[in-house]
Amino acid sequence: MEGFREMNRLVDITSVSKSFGAVRALQDVTLSVQAGEVVALLGHNGAGKTTLFRIMLGFLEPDRGSLLVSGNKAGSRESRSAISYLPESVAFPKMLTGREIVGLYAKLKGAPASDIERALESVDLLDAANRRCGTYSKGMRQRLGLAQAIVGSPQVLLLDEPTSGLDPVSRTEFYGLIASLADTGTAVLLSSHGLSELEARAGRVAILRKGRLVADGALADLQKNANLPTRIRVRSTAEKVDDFHRRFGGERVNCASVEITCASDEKMPMLAAIHASPEVVSDIEVMPPTLDEVYRYYSLNEDNKEDLS
């Protein structure tokens, strides 16, 4: 099984380090992305995300370590043909139409003409395809950037703040498109500060802090390893909420609700005790640690580091 996973690694980063003078941008980073995976790469500004992306794209050489894209050295002709990139700020010649922009990238990638229409349709730009992109809104330019990134069916997709400028509906459609690409085997590595929108959409979370990879795993595993508290919000009635509060403690949220904070190993006993008192309970909501809380735990505290061995 391990051999099968290795064969499906479309991104394979091994002990990569990169310095700029006295600044160590990346320090011994090891990370892989399998075919069909969506991995969120998180970190503060200056954590090393952009440097890692630039090495993957072949713009920079690592000082140490190796980085393979689709089994080929990053920066090689083969790796460049397998990877596509959507930067945070996209800029295109204003006089060209959306269709001409995507057509240009299709030619550069050797993609068939049919891919142009498919990419434009995927990002809902067919109706505006013949307009000059200088007339596009920021959200439309971002969608055009995604169209150029997906034309030619790349094996690896790098996305840097991909939903910047998109309205909530467009963001939902964007992540639906990313999920469909992953379903066809595309490996997706995306960086975003919109943690709440990534929570249910990334299969794995990797966190960089000061150039080091300090966490890498499924969100549920990171939540468990961080041992962050779970919040249980119980709705009672205005008449019985005082009784519930005396029995179980917690914090009054409003006239009929109480929020209890407990350690992960206390969650089930607490729920069992609450369940045993149905006369004072009308509803229960269990809120596990959010991705934002997990991110703060690993990125802000120097002593917190996931065991990545």
Residue pairs with C-beta under 8 A, 6 or more apart in sequence:
5 34
8 34
8 35
8 36
9 32
9 33
9 34
9 35
9 68
10 33
10 34
10 35
10 69
10 70
10 82
10 155
10 156
10 187
11 31
11 32
11 33
11 56
11 67
11 68
11 69
11 156
11 187
11 189
12 32
12 66
12 67
12 68
12 71
13 29
13 30
13 31
13 32
13 52
13 56
13 65
13 66
13 67
13 68
14 30
14 65
14 66
14 67
15 28
15 29
15 30
15 64
15 65
15 66
16 26
16 28
16 29
16 30
16 52
16 55
16 62
16 64
16 65
16 66
16 67
17 24
17 26
17 27
17 28
17 29
17 62
17 63
17 64
17 65
18 24
18 25
18 26
18 48
18 51
18 55
18 60
18 62
18 63
19 25
19 63
24 210
24 211
25 48
25 51
25 211
26 48
26 51
26 52
26 55
26 62
26 211
27 210
27 211
27 212
28 64
28 65
28 212
29 48
29 52
29 65
29 208
29 211
29 212
29 213
30 65
30 213
30 308
31 39
31 206
31 213
31 216
33 39
33 156
33 187
33 188
33 189
34 187
35 155
35 185
35 186
35 187
36 182
36 183
36 184
36 185
36 186
36 187
37 182
37 187
37 188
37 203
37 204
38 178
38 179
38 182
38 188
38 190
38 201
38 202
38 203
38 204
39 187
39 188
39 189
39 190
39 202
39 203
39 204
39 205
39 206
40 190
40 191
40 192
40 198
40 202
40 204
40 205
40 206
41 49
41 52
41 189
41 190
41 191
41 206
41 208
42 49
42 191
42 192
42 195
42 205
42 206
42 207
42 208
42 295
42 299
43 49
43 191
43 207
43 208
43 209
43 299
44 209
44 299
46 210
47 208
47 209
47 210
47 211
47 299
48 208
48 210
48 211
48 212
49 160
49 191
49 208
50 160
51 60
51 211
52 208
53 85
53 158
53 160
53 191
54 60
55 61
55 62
55 67
55 74
56 67
56 69
56 74
56 83
56 156
56 158
56 189
57 74
57 75
57 80
57 83
57 85
57 158
58 74
58 75
58 76
58 79
58 80
59 75
61 75
66 73
67 73
67 74
68 74
68 79
69 79
69 82
69 83
69 155
69 156
70 78
70 79
70 82
70 83
70 155
70 156
71 78
72 78
72 79
72 82
73 79
81 109
81 110
82 154
82 155
82 156
83 154
83 155
83 156
83 157
83 158
84 148
84 149
84 150
84 152
84 154
84 156
84 157
84 158
85 149
85 157
85 158
85 159
85 160
86 145
86 146
86 148
86 149
86 157
86 158
86 159
86 160
86 162
87 145
87 160
88 160
88 161
88 164
89 164
90 141
90 142
90 144
90 145
91 141
92 101
92 133
92 141
92 144
92 145
93 101
93 133
94 132
94 133
94 134
95 132
95 134
96 104
96 132
96 133
97 129
97 130
97 131
97 132
97 133
98 120
98 125
98 128
98 129
98 130
98 131
98 133
98 136
98 140
98 144
98 147
99 116
99 120
99 129
99 130
101 133
101 144
101 147
101 148
102 116
102 119
102 120
102 129
102 144
102 147
102 148
102 151
103 113
103 116
105 111
105 148
105 151
105 152
106 112
106 113
106 115
106 116
106 119
106 151
106 152
109 151
109 152
109 154
110 152
111 151
111 152
111 153
115 151
115 152
115 153
116 151
117 126
118 151
119 147
119 148
119 150
119 151
120 126
120 129
120 147
122 147
122 150
122 177
123 143
123 144
123 146
123 147
123 174
123 177
124 143
124 170
124 173
125 140
125 143
125 144
125 147
128 136
128 140
133 140
133 141
133 144
136 144
137 165
138 164
138 165
139 165
139 166
139 167
139 170
141 165
142 162
142 163
142 164
142 165
142 166
143 166
143 170
143 174
146 162
146 174
146 177
149 157
149 159
150 157
150 177
150 181
153 184
153 186
154 186
155 185
155 186
155 187
156 186
156 187
156 188
156 189
157 178
157 181
157 186
157 187
157 188
157 189
157 190
158 189
158 190
159 178
159 188
159 189
159 190
159 191
159 192
160 190
160 191
161 191
161 192
161 193
161 194
162 174
162 190
162 192
163 170
163 171
163 174
163 175
163 192
163 194
163 197
166 174
171 197
175 197
175 201
178 188
178 190
178 201
179 201
181 188
182 188
190 198
190 202
192 198
195 290
195 291
195 292
195 295
196 290
196 291
196 292
198 205
198 291
199 219
199 290
199 291
202 219
203 218
204 216
204 217
204 218
205 215
205 216
205 217
205 218
205 219
205 222
205 291
205 294
205 295
206 213
206 215
206 216
207 213
207 214
207 215
207 216
207 295
207 298
207 299
208 214
209 298
209 299
212 305
213 308
214 298
214 299
214 304
214 305
214 306
215 222
215 294
215 298
215 305
215 306
215 308
216 306
216 308
217 225
217 306
219 291
219 294
222 294
222 298
222 306
223 264
223 288
223 289
223 294
224 264
225 306
225 307
226 289
226 294
226 297
226 298
226 304
227 263
227 264
228 264
228 289
228 293
228 294
228 297
229 261
229 262
229 263
229 264
229 289
230 261
230 262
230 263
230 264
230 267
230 286
230 287
230 288
230 289
231 259
231 260
231 261
231 286
231 287
232 250
232 259
232 260
232 261
232 262
232 267
232 270
232 271
232 274
232 284
232 285
232 286
232 287
233 253
233 257
233 258
233 259
233 260
233 284
233 285
233 287
234 244
234 248
234 250
234 257
234 258
234 259
234 260
234 274
234 281
234 283
234 284
234 285
235 256
235 257
235 281
235 282
235 283
235 284
235 285
236 243
236 244
236 256
236 257
236 258
236 280
236 281
236 282
237 256
237 280
237 282
238 255
238 256
240 279
240 280
241 252
241 255
241 256
241 257
241 258
241 280
243 280
244 258
244 277
244 280
244 281
245 252
245 258
247 277
247 280
248 258
248 260
248 270
248 273
248 274
249 260
250 258
250 259
250 260
250 261
251 258
251 259
251 260
251 261
252 258
253 259
256 282
260 270
262 270
267 286
271 284
271 286
274 281
274 284
275 281
297 304
298 304
298 305
298 306
